[in-house]
Amino acid sequence: MRSDLVFVSYNSRKYLEKAIQTLSSCPDDLQHIGTILIVDSASTDDTCEWLQHQAHVEFPTLTFNVSLLPENRGYAAANNRYCTIAQPSPYVCFLNSDLEFTPGWLVKMLYQMEANPNAAIAGPRLRLPDGRLAGCGCTTSFTHPRGWQEPDQGQYRHTEAVLSVGGSCFLVRCEFLDEVGGWDEQFPLYYEETDLCCQATVRGCVVLYVGEAEVTHHHGASTSSNPEIARQVAQWCGESRVKFLEKWREYPEFVRLAGEK
């Protein structure tokens, strides 16, 4: 079992550094990682300088491929850099830069993907830094992840098929990703992972929530401190929702699950 990793960063150097630090503390998972690609979406902080000159010094046991984009075209476009410059493993996990990893996070998802050959996508149990839950798969709606901000009392620690999983830690079977042509770049931010989950569903594949795998997500780290970026994100979210409803209008159940009557 082997998976490549793709981190997408934007003005999040301190979070990216912490993510890689926690990744390096997961030895069993490291054994199953192929290429680590870091795609920066035209950051204006010191992320690019750190990636080019310091990251390999701080983490000498890890090898990174770095792609610096000239502009921020959104999460889907950044993820698609993987399809152009990486030699794919059987799986690839697309990651936000503001994550912290728990030992076993990747191995447990890979195990479930191997045990379920009809599974195209998997996602872990997501927690917030304060210990509340950040999402445990979507089971009743695309827009309301199960467990959002619930106190963590050990719930949802199982594996099951769900409607969709969060895009912040998104494991995909590369054969499926190639079949659908990668991420749909008409969704600059939000709904892009939902779109891929719908693509899996209409092809008769399964989306797995793997509750035994756990990742902490500093939700909104790249946007919360910058009002201008926050406004851009809100605009992109609205645009993506409209485009999602248009793309999937012939599938009434998907439209309903997106919150449209």
Secondary structure, 3 states (H helix, E strand, C coil): CCEEEEEEECCCHHHHHHHHHHHCCCHHHHCCEEEEEEEECCCCCCHHHHHHHCHHHHCCCCCEEEEECCCCCCHHHHHCHHHHHCCCCCEEEEEECCEEECCCHHHHHHHHHHHCCCEEEEEEEEECCCCEEEECCECCCCCCCCCCCCECCCCCCCEEEECECCCCEEEEEHHHHHHHCCCCCCCCCCCHHHHHHHHHHHCCCEEEEEEEEEEEECCCCCCCCCHHHHHHHHHHHHHHHHHHHHHCCCCHHHHHHCCCC
